[in-house]
Structure formats: C-alpha cells, structure tokens
Amino acid sequence: MPYLKILRPLNGLIAAVSVGLGYVCAAPAGRPVEAGLIAIAGFSAFFVSAFGNIINDVLDLEADRVNRPDRPIPSGGISRGTALVYGIVMLFVGLSLARAAGPRFLYMAFAVAVLLWLYSVKLKRVPLVGNLVVAFLTGFTLVYGGALTDSWRMSLVPACFAFLINLGREFLKTASDREGDAAAGLDTLAVRFGVKACIRGACASLLLLMLLTPVPYMNGMYGKVYLVVAGVGVNMPLVAVVFLLLRGVTGRRALDRFSLALKILMVIGIIAILAGKGGLPCGVAFSG
C-alpha cells in the first residue's frame, strides 16, 4: 500500500516510542503521569517524521530510481505531486498535535520540520553533514519526550545512544546508496571519499556506542537488568556487525541488512533502558 509505505511507519513508530522513552528517562520517581499528553507528543513526532520521509522521497526521485526503485514514487504507486500534498497534510497534523501538547512543542516540532526540509533540499548533499543531521534528529525525539518533564536533561543519555547507533546506520545507508547518488549527481560522503570511508565511520560510531553502554549503570542511572539486556541484546550483535564490516562484508545487500539490524537493535536498546528504569511508571503506555 503506497500511501502507508511512503510514511515509513516503522521509523515513525520508533520516533513515537522514543518520545515516550524520553519521558520515562526524565520523569522523577512518583511523578503523576499524563498518558494522554505523552500520546499526543508521540503522535506529533510520528506525523512530522512522516512528513520528512515523504519530502525526502519527493526530492530524491532520481536517486531512488537506481537505489530504491521499489519505493512508492519511482515504482508508480503514487505520483510526485500527490505525495507532496500528502506530506503537507502529515506536517499539518503533526504540528497541530504538537500545539495541543504545548507551545514549546510546536516550536520544537516546527524547527524539526524545517531541518527535515533543509536536509532533503540541501544538507543530505553535503558530505557528513547530512548524516549528522539525521542522527541528531533521531536522538532529539528523546529530548522532545523529556521536555514533558522539568528534568529533561535525564533524557540526554539515551539521546546520545540513539545518535551514535543512527550515525552508524546513516554511514551504512550512504555506502549502500553510493551508485544511485553518484548517478543523480549527489555529493555524499561515499561518492566523494568512497565506501571504505563510510564503513570506517560506521565502525567508529558503533564501537564508541559499545564503550559508552556501561556508563549509565556505573553512574547508578539504570540497574543491572539494563546492563545485561544491553550487553547481550545490543552490544554482542554490534560486535558481529563491526567484525563483518571490517572483514569486508560490504556488498549492497549486506549493508542494507546491517542497516535493518541496527534499527532492530535500537528497539532492543529501548527495552534495555525501560528494564533498567524498572518498567513504565504508573502503567503509562507509549503512543504509536
């Protein structure tokens, strides 16, 4: 179904869940939970994320004809003009929900939307900058959720982790898309410096993530369950990914699989943090 596929609902769901996680990480113990407010903020992140994905597909058609011909626009499932209107509708819904959560959330959501647009128009064509922007925005969803409380700084730790794993994923995606990006005249990191530079960047980002994983446990932020789940469920697969990358398993199909694996590991990381925090406070359920 092209109208659902172009939203990349898994990405949006991760954004929405990350908003809830940001709240959980920042909320003081015993604080009354406003589940409805968390849901509104989470759905606003979902729809703004959907806007960014649609605009990216609209503006990236030529590269997608080579890299991702199965996507809704190059495959003919939805026209470019219709997709643009669809994206604007998603943005309107996202900003309306953000406004319902509070004025500061509207400002943050609008700033994110502008950055997503700039990324699709210009920044993704600037080597490394585009990768950093996407990774930053992914981590920012946790801070967005943390802003629902007065102690939002507690959400910075998981935001840092989200930034690093997504930066690694961005490097792999850039390497995978090199052929189509070069054909479309995009000056990406892989086009300018080669696939090996992207692989080295991905490995460095993922290794740094693994090194930082124990820090919240050592600082008393999360319990032993976090350390076990993160160690076994996240770090061990990351070791395998880095090993295979350094061994030269860098074909396009392999890179796409590694990228998907990192997305799954993000979800496991969310579970690890929730477990380390003792679960969801007051029975609040995440939106999405």
Residue, then its C-alpha position, 0 to 999 in steps of 0.5 A: m500500500p503506497y500511501l502507508k509505505i511512503l510514511r515509513p511507519l516503522n521509523g515513525l513508530i520508533a520516533a513515537v516510542s522514543v518520545g515516550l522513552g524520553y519521558v520515562c528517562a526524565a520523569p522523577a520517581g512518583r511523578p503523576v503521569e499524563a498518558g494522554l499528553i505523552a500520546i499526543a507528543g508521540f503522535s506529533a513526532f510520528f506525523v512530522s517524521a512522516f512528513g520528512n520521509i515523504i519530502n525526502d522521497v519527493l526530492d530524491l526521485e532520481a536517486d531512488r530510481v537506481n537505489r530504491p526503485d521499489r519505493p512508492i514514487p519511482s515504482g508508480g504507486i503514487s505520483r510526485g505531486t500527490a505525495l507532496v500534498y500528502g506530506i503537507v497534510m502529515l506536517f499539518v497534523g503533526l504540528s497541530l498535535a504538537r500545539a495541543a501538547g504545548p507551545r514549546f512543542l510546536y516550536m520544537a516540532f516546527a524547527v524539526a520540520v524545517l531541518l527535515w526540509l533543509y536536509s532533503v533540499k540541501l544538507k543530505r548533499v553535503p558530505l557528513v553533514g547530512n548524516l549528522v543531521v539525521a542522527f541528531l534528529t533521531g536522538f532529539t525525539l528523546v529530548y522532545g519526550g523529556a521536555l514533558t518533564d522539568s528534568w529533561r536533561m535525564s533524557l540526554v543519555p539515551a539521546c546520545f545512544a540513539f545518535l551514535i547507533n543512527l550515525g552508524r546506520e546513516f554511514l551504512k545507508t550512504a555506502s549502500d546508496r553510493e551508485g544511485d547518488a553518484a548517478a543523480g549527481l549527489d555529493t555524499l560522503a561515499v561518492r566523494f571519499g568512497v565506501k571504505a570511508c563510510i564503513r570506517g565511520a560506521c565502525a567508529s560510531l558503533l564501537l564508541l556506542m559499545l564503550l559508552t553502554p556501561v556508563p549509565y549503570m556505573n553512574g547508578m542511572y539504570g540497574k543491572v537488568y539494563l546492563v545485561v539486556a544491553g550487553v547481550g541484546v545490543n552490544m554482542p550483535l554490534v560486535a558481529v556487525v563491526f567484525l563483518l564490516l571490517r572483514g569486508v562484508t560490504g556488498r549492497r545487500a549486506l549493508d542494507r541488512f546491517s542497516l535493518a539490524l541496527k534499527i532492530l537493535m535500537v528497539i532492543g536498546i529501548i527495552a534495555i533502558l525501560a528494564g533498567k528504569g524498572g518498567l513504565p511508571c504508573g502503567v503509562a503506555f507509549s503512543g504509536 
